Amino acid sequence: MTYQAVLYEVTLQVQPALTPAVEHYMRTHHIPGILRTGCFYNIRFDQAGEGRFRTSYRAHSSADLERYLHDHAPAFRAEFQAEFPSGVALTRETWTALQEWQTE
C-alpha cells in the first residue's frame, strides 16, 4: 500500500539518574498532551536501552506536522526544557512513509 504519512521522530538520550523521571513524564504527560492536539493520529514510544528513547509521531500530512510545529511545539518544548533543563540530548527527524508491508 502506498501512502504519504509523515513521521516525526524525536530521539532522547537521557542521563541514567534522570531516566525514570523522563520516562514517566513522557508517558503520563508529554505524549498524551501532544496526542490531544489532533495533529497526529498515532504516537509510539520506544526504548533502546537504558536512557535511550524514541518517540514516533504519525501525521496524515505535512500540513498536520507543520500545524503542530507552528502552533504547539514551542510550548511543549519549553515545558519539557523547564522540567528537564539538563541531562537530556534530543535529535529530531522528519520522514515521509513511502510504503508499508504487513501480514494479514
Backbone as numpy.savetxt, mean C-alpha at the origin, in Angstrom:
# Nx Ny Nz CAx CAy CAz Cx Cy Cz
-6.85 -13.40 -19.61 -7.69 -12.22 -19.61 -6.81 -10.98 -19.61
-7.04 -10.07 -20.50 -6.27 -8.84 -20.58 -7.08 -7.70 -19.98
-6.44 -6.89 -19.19 -7.12 -5.77 -18.54 -6.09 -4.71 -18.20
-6.53 -3.61 -17.66 -5.64 -2.50 -17.36 -5.64 -2.10 -15.90
-5.73 -3.04 -15.00 -5.67 -2.70 -13.57 -4.33 -2.04 -13.27
-4.36 -1.13 -12.34 -3.15 -0.42 -11.92 -2.80 -0.88 -10.52
-1.54 -1.25 -10.32 -1.07 -1.69 -9.02 -0.09 -0.66 -8.48
-0.35 -0.24 -7.27 0.51 0.70 -6.57 1.10 -0.08 -5.41
2.41 -0.21 -5.36 3.05 -1.01 -4.33 3.97 -0.16 -3.46
3.84 -0.36 -2.16 4.70 0.32 -1.19 5.42 -0.76 -0.39
6.74 -0.71 -0.39 7.55 -1.65 0.37 8.11 -0.92 1.58
8.02 -1.56 2.73 8.50 -0.99 3.98 9.61 -1.86 4.54
10.72 -1.24 4.87 11.80 -1.92 5.60 11.82 -1.28 6.98
11.47 -2.09 7.99 11.23 -1.57 9.33 12.31 -2.07 10.29
12.80 -1.18 11.13 13.76 -1.60 12.15 13.08 -2.61 13.08
13.81 -3.64 13.50 13.22 -4.72 14.29 12.39 -4.28 15.50
12.85 -3.30 16.23 12.11 -2.87 17.43 10.74 -2.28 17.08
10.58 -1.77 15.88 9.32 -1.14 15.47 8.38 -2.08 14.73
8.87 -3.26 14.34 8.10 -4.15 13.49 6.70 -4.46 14.03
6.54 -4.88 15.28 5.17 -5.17 15.75 4.25 -3.96 15.68
4.74 -2.80 16.05 3.91 -1.59 16.05 3.52 -1.19 14.63
4.46 -1.26 13.70 4.16 -0.91 12.31 3.15 -1.88 11.72
3.36 -3.17 11.95 2.41 -4.15 11.42 1.00 -3.91 11.98
0.90 -3.68 13.26 -0.40 -3.42 13.88 -1.04 -2.16 13.29
-0.28 -1.11 13.17 -0.78 0.16 12.63 -1.28 -0.03 11.19
-0.50 -0.73 10.39 -0.89 -0.94 8.98 -2.18 -1.75 8.90
-2.28 -2.80 9.69 -3.43 -3.71 9.59 -4.71 -3.15 10.21
-4.59 -2.35 11.24 -5.78 -1.89 11.93 -6.18 -0.46 11.62
-5.27 0.33 11.08 -5.56 1.75 10.87 -5.29 2.21 9.43
-4.05 2.11 9.02 -3.61 2.69 7.75 -4.31 2.08 6.54
-4.22 0.78 6.38 -4.80 0.12 5.20 -6.33 0.22 5.20
-7.01 -0.05 6.31 -8.47 0.12 6.28 -8.89 1.55 5.91
-8.14 2.54 6.37 -8.45 3.93 6.02 -8.29 4.19 4.54
-7.23 3.66 3.95 -7.01 3.85 2.52 -8.10 3.13 1.73
-8.50 1.95 2.14 -9.56 1.24 1.43 -10.86 2.04 1.45
-11.13 2.72 2.55 -12.35 3.53 2.65 -12.38 4.71 1.69
-11.24 5.09 1.10 -11.25 6.21 0.15 -12.00 5.85 -1.12
-12.13 4.55 -1.41 -12.80 4.12 -2.63 -11.92 4.18 -3.87
-10.66 4.51 -3.70 -9.75 4.60 -4.84 -9.24 3.23 -5.28
-9.27 2.26 -4.39 -8.76 0.92 -4.67 -9.85 -0.11 -4.42
-9.86 -1.16 -5.24 -10.85 -2.21 -5.03 -10.26 -3.40 -4.27
-8.94 -3.43 -4.10 -8.29 -4.52 -3.40 -6.98 -4.02 -2.82
-6.69 -4.41 -1.59 -5.40 -4.11 -0.97 -4.89 -5.39 -0.33
-3.63 -5.67 -0.57 -3.00 -6.88 -0.02 -1.77 -6.46 0.77
-1.59 -7.06 1.95 -0.46 -6.76 2.83 0.33 -8.04 3.03
1.61 -8.02 2.68 2.47 -9.20 2.73 3.70 -8.93 3.57
4.29 -10.01 4.08 5.54 -9.93 4.81 6.55 -10.86 4.17
7.79 -10.39 4.02 8.85 -11.18 3.40 9.99 -11.41 4.39
9.66 -11.51 5.63 10.69 -11.69 6.65 10.55 -10.60 7.69
11.30 -10.74 8.75 11.23 -9.79 9.86 11.50 -8.37 9.39
10.51 -7.52 9.56 10.68 -6.11 9.25 10.53 -5.72 7.80
10.16 -6.62 6.93 10.00 -6.29 5.51 8.57 -6.60 5.08
7.85 -5.53 4.69 6.46 -5.64 4.30 6.23 -5.03 2.92
5.17 -5.49 2.27 4.76 -4.92 0.99 3.25 -4.77 1.02
2.79 -3.61 0.62 1.36 -3.38 0.48 1.09 -3.16 -0.99
0.18 -3.94 -1.56 -0.19 -3.85 -2.97 -1.62 -3.35 -3.06
-1.77 -2.22 -3.71 -3.07 -1.59 -3.87 -3.49 -1.75 -5.33
-4.71 -2.23 -5.58 -5.22 -2.41 -6.95 -6.32 -1.39 -7.22
-6.11 -0.64 -8.29 -7.10 0.35 -8.73 -7.60 -0.06 -10.12
-8.82 0.31 -10.43 -9.38 -0.01 -11.74 -8.74 0.81 -12.85
-8.18 1.97 -12.52 -7.63 2.84 -13.56 -6.55 3.74 -12.98
-5.77 4.32 -13.87 -4.76 5.28 -13.42 -5.43 6.53 -12.85
-6.65 6.84 -13.32 -7.38 7.99 -12.77 -7.70 7.76 -11.29
-8.07 6.53 -10.93 -8.33 6.21 -9.52 -7.07 6.37 -8.69
-5.94 5.90 -9.21 -4.67 6.05 -8.49 -4.32 7.52 -8.37
-4.46 8.27 -9.42 -4.14 9.71 -9.38 -5.02 10.43 -8.37
-6.29 10.06 -8.30 -7.20 10.65 -7.32 -6.70 10.37 -5.91
-6.26 9.14 -5.67 -5.70 8.80 -4.35 -4.46 9.65 -4.07
-3.53 9.66 -5.03 -2.28 10.38 -4.81 -2.50 11.87 -4.59
-3.45 12.45 -5.28 -3.71 13.88 -5.17 -4.56 14.24 -3.95
-5.64 13.50 -3.74 -6.62 13.87 -2.73 -6.39 13.26 -1.35
-5.72 12.10 -1.29 -5.65 11.37 -0.02 -4.23 11.07 0.47
-3.31 10.78 -0.44 -1.97 10.33 -0.03 -1.25 11.32 0.88
-1.29 12.62 0.61 -0.54 13.53 1.50 -0.94 13.39 2.98
-2.23 13.26 3.25 -2.67 13.13 4.64 -2.25 11.78 5.24
-2.40 10.70 4.46 -1.99 9.38 4.97 -0.49 9.33 5.22
0.28 9.93 4.32 1.74 9.93 4.49 2.14 10.74 5.70
1.51 11.91 5.91 1.83 12.75 7.06 1.47 12.04 8.37
0.34 11.37 8.37 -0.08 10.64 9.56 0.89 9.50 9.89
1.32 8.76 8.85 2.28 7.67 9.06 3.61 8.24 9.57
4.06 9.34 8.97 5.33 9.96 9.38 5.27 10.45 10.82
4.12 10.96 11.23 3.98 11.41 12.61 4.01 10.23 13.59
3.44 9.11 13.17 3.40 7.92 14.01 4.77 7.24 14.08
5.50 7.24 12.95 6.81 6.59 12.85 7.78 7.56 12.18
8.30 8.53 12.94 9.18 9.55 12.35 10.53 9.02 11.88
10.93 7.85 12.36 12.18 7.24 11.92 12.06 5.73 12.06
13.01 5.03 11.43 13.04 3.58 11.56 12.29 2.82 10.49
11.70 3.53 9.52 10.98 2.88 8.43 11.43 3.50 7.11
11.95 2.66 6.22 12.34 3.12 4.87 11.28 2.62 3.89
10.80 3.52 3.03 9.74 3.19 2.08 10.20 3.32 0.65
9.70 2.44 -0.21 9.83 2.61 -1.65 8.44 2.45 -2.24
8.19 3.21 -3.30 6.87 3.17 -3.95 7.06 2.92 -5.44
6.20 2.06 -6.00 6.23 1.77 -7.43 4.81 1.65 -7.94
4.62 2.03 -9.20 3.33 1.86 -9.87 3.52 0.89 -11.01
2.62 -0.08 -11.12 2.65 -1.10 -12.15 1.32 -1.10 -12.88
1.34 -1.48 -14.15 0.12 -1.70 -14.90 0.02 -3.18 -15.20
-1.06 -3.80 -14.73 -1.26 -5.23 -14.97 -1.63 -5.43 -16.43
-0.91 -6.29 -17.12 -1.15 -6.56 -18.53 -2.00 -7.80 -18.74
-1.72 -8.82 -17.93 -2.48 -10.06 -18.05 -2.31 -10.85 -16.77
-3.32 -11.67 -16.47 -3.26 -12.50 -15.26 -3.81 -13.88 -15.59
-3.17 -14.90 -15.07 -3.62 -16.27 -15.27 -4.03 -16.84 -13.93
-5.08 -17.66 -13.95 -5.49 -18.34 -12.73 -6.23 -19.62 -13.09
-6.20 -20.54 -12.15 -6.93 -21.79 -12.38 -8.40 -21.55 -12.10
-9.22 -22.43 -12.62 -10.67 -22.26 -12.43 -11.16 -23.05 -11.26
